[in-house]
Amino acid sequence: MSLQHSPEAFQSLVDTARFQRSRRIPIPDFAYPDGVKIAVNFTLDFDAMLLRRLLNEPWGQKAKGEFGGRTGVWRIMEMFDEEDVKVTLFTPGRICELYPEVLKEVVKNGHELADHMWEHEVYPDPQIEDAHLTRTLAALSAVQGAPITGTRSSHTPGLLKSKGVVYNSFTSAHDMPFYELDKDGANPILQLPFHYALDDAMYFSFGWLDTPNDAQRVMDVDEVFEIWWAAFLQQYKQGGYVNFLLHPFVSGHAMRVDMIQRLIQRMKTLPGVWFPTCDALAQHILTNHPMPEAK
């Protein structure tokens, strides 16, 4: 009997689906502040291709990271400042050593720093994981001048909570913020989900982690503009939520910065559009919509 028709395999799939559903807790009666119809998080994974460096990929790939850290991040952050849109930079701790001047500037302009691992990787050894998270939070909080409250990582939820991290943005399991329990049904943490349809790397990346040539795409910015506007508008009409995941080495190119600016300007033509940092949104939710009590 093939695996796909095996009763045991099917039951395992059902059990997994039930378990995942049970640990993801929706927020009942979710509401934004008065006058707000939708929250739009613009988030940047500012890792400067650290994973590519760890994998020792060819120099051409590493050069993309250099562009992101030296040029791309400045271009895109200048645009966000011009539009008065506050963003969250999910940043590996190592970036504090590689591009400290960037982080100091973005903090000075009112943006948020959040954890993105030490070198873009979570190790299975609990002691190494703890050491890396501790080191990252210390480095980022020293730059921010305040505790780090968020992460985009697969760090252990209990460890995150013990370090004062209250939200994660590392899932596409829902289209609205929700609470997620760990594998033991404990340590709830707020999730601010993103979707890969709003990830710039899905549209503008060539040579993405050794994908074959027929899987590459470098799309026209106007086409991506229409896709992202349609996604935003659908959520706007139902009072939803969108989380754009950008990379400075991808969206920091001039024509893409211009496209994102046009998108923001078009969003601003509608009433009730809120552009908070992830922390600002998380604090609103934690204050007004705490984790529902178990029934």
N, C-alpha and C positions, 0 to 999 in steps of 0.2 A: 504494500500500500504506500503510495507516495506521501510525502510529508504534508503536502497541501490538503490531502484528504484524510489524514490521520485524525481520529477523534481526540487523541491526546494533544496533538499539536493545536487543533482548533480550540480545545478547552484552555490550553495555555495562553492562547491569544486572547480569549474572552477574559480570563483572569487578569491578564496584564492590563487590558483596556479598563476593566472595573477598578483595578488598583490605581491606575493613573488618574481616572476620574475622581476617585475618592480623595486623593491627595491635593487636588487642585480646586480651591474653594472660591467660587464666584462671590462678588461683593453685592449683596442685595441693596436695592434702592440707591445705587450709585448716583452721585450728583456732584457736579462741579461747583465752584463758587458762583454766586449770583452774577448773572450776565454772561457767563461762559457757556458755550455750546459744545466746544471741542478743545481738547488739549493736543498740541503738536509738539512732541519732543524731537529736536534735532540732536542726534548723538554722533560723536566722532570716535571711532576706534583709532586712537593715535598710537599705533604700535611700530610705525616706521619699518615694517617688514621684519620684525624681530624673529618671527617664526621662520621666515625664509633664511635668515642668517643662521639660526640654529640648525636648519636642514642643509646648510652649506650649498644653497642653490647657486646657479651661475651668476656672474657679476651683473648681468643685465637686469635680473630680478632684484638684486640687492640695491641697484641704483634707483629703482622705483622708490624704495624706502628713503633713500637719501633725498630724493626730490620732495617727498612728503614732509620730511622734517625740516628741510632748509628753505623750501619755496612754497609747496602746496598748502601747508597749514597756515602760513602767514596770509596767503591770498584768501582762503576761505574764511578765516577768522576776521579779517578786515571787512569782508562783506557782511558777516553776521553783526559786527559792531555798527556798521553803517545802517543796517535795518533794525537795530536795537532788539535783536533776538538773542536770548541767552541760551547757551548750549551746554551739554555735558560731554567732557572729554574722558572716555574710558581709556586709562593710561597705564601701561606697565610701569612698575617701579623703576626699571632700568632706564626709562626715558628721562627720569630726573637727572641722570648722569649724562645722557647723550644730548638732550635738547633742553637744558634748564631754563634758558632765556625765553623759550616759547611758553612754557608753563607759567612762569612768573608774569608774563604779559597777559595771558588769558585770564588768570586769576585777578589781576589788577582791573580788568575790564568787566568783572562780575560774572564770569562763567564758572562752571563747576568741574572739579576733578573727581574722578571715581576710579576704583580699582579695575585693572584689566590684567591681573597676575603680575609676577615679577618679570618674567621673560616670555609672556604669552603662552604659558604652559603650566598646568597643575599636575604635580607629581603624586603618584599613588601612596608614597610613604607619608604617613600622617605627620611625622616630625618635620620633614622637608616642606610639606604643604604649610604647616603652621609657621615655620621660619620664613618662608617666602611671603606669605600674606602679611605677617607682622612687619617685615622689612618694607614691603610695598606701602602699606598704610602709613608707616612712619615717614617714609620719603615724601609721599604725596601730601600728607597733612602738614609737613614742615613747609611745603611750598604754599599750600592753600591757607595756612594759618588757622585752620579749624579741622575738626575730625572729618574723616571720610565716611560717608554714610551709604555709598552705593558700590555695586560691582557689576561687571559683565564677565561671568566666569562660571566654571563648574566646581568652585570651591565648596566644601562641605557646609551645608546650611548651619549646623550647630557651631562650627568654627567661626563662620561669618558673624552670627549673632553674638558670640562671645567677644568679638572685636568691635562691636558697635555698628556693624553694617546692617541696615534695615531693609534695603531693597536690592533686587537683582534685575538685570535686563538681559536674560540669556535663554529666551524661549520663544517659540512661535505657537504655543499651545492654545492661545486664546487671542481675541482681538481687543479685549479690554483688560485693565489691570485686575489682578486676582492674587489670592494668597496661596502659596504652595508649601506643602508639608514635605519633610524628608522621607526617606524610604521606610522609616519606622513610624511614620505618622505623627512626628513631632517637629519642633523647631520651625514654626511657620515663618515665612519671609514673603514680603510683598514682591510680586513680579510685575515689571513694566514691559510687556512683550513687544517684540518687533516682528516683522515679517520679511522674508527674503525678497519679496516683490518690491520692498522699499530699501533694498541694500544696493548701493551703487556698484559694488563689485560684480553683481550679477549681470550688469549691462555694459560695463566699461573695462573689462579685464581680459587681457590676452596672456596666455601662459599661466593660468590660475591653478597653482598646485598640481602641475603636471597633467592637466586635463588635455585630451586629444584635440587636434586641430579643428575637427568638426564641432567641437563643443565651445569654441572660442566665440566671443562676440565683443565688438566695439560699436555700439549702436549710436545712431544720430541723437543728439541731445534733445531735439524737438520731439522726437518720438517718445523718449523717456519722460519728457515734460508732460505729455498728454497722459501717459500711463499713471504717473504719480498724481497728477491733478485729478484724474478720475477716481483713484483710490482715496484721496483726501475727501473729495466731494461726496462719495458714497458714505464715508464715516461721518462727515459733517451733517448730512441730512438726518442721520439717526442719533446724533449726539454722542458719537463714539470717540475713538482715540487713534492716533497714528504716531509711530515712532520710526523716524528715518535713521538708518544706519549708514553713515558715510565714513570714508577713509581719506585722509588728506592726500595720500599718494594717488588716489583715484579721482576724487572730486576737486582736488586742488588745481586742476588744469583750468585755464582761463575760461574756455567756452562752457565748462561744466559749472564753474562758480557763477557765471552769468545766468545759466539756466535755473539754478537753485534760487538765485535772487529774484528772477522773474516769477518763480513759483511762490515764493514768500509774498511778494508784492500782490500777486493775484489772490492769495489767501486773505490778505488784509482787507480786500474789498468786501468781505463778508463779515457781518457782525458776530461777536462772541467767539473769536478765535484767540486762544491763549497759547503763548509760546513760553512755557516755563522750563527751568532746568528739571532734570529727573528728580533731584532732591526736593525742589519746591512742590512738584506734583506728589511725591511720596509723602511729604509732611502733611499736605492737605488730606490725603487719603488716610494716613495713620491717625490723624486727629479726628476726622469726621466719620471715617468708616473703618474702625478697628476690626481686627480679625473676629468674624462671627463666632459666637460661642457654639460649642459642639452640641448637637441635638441628641 
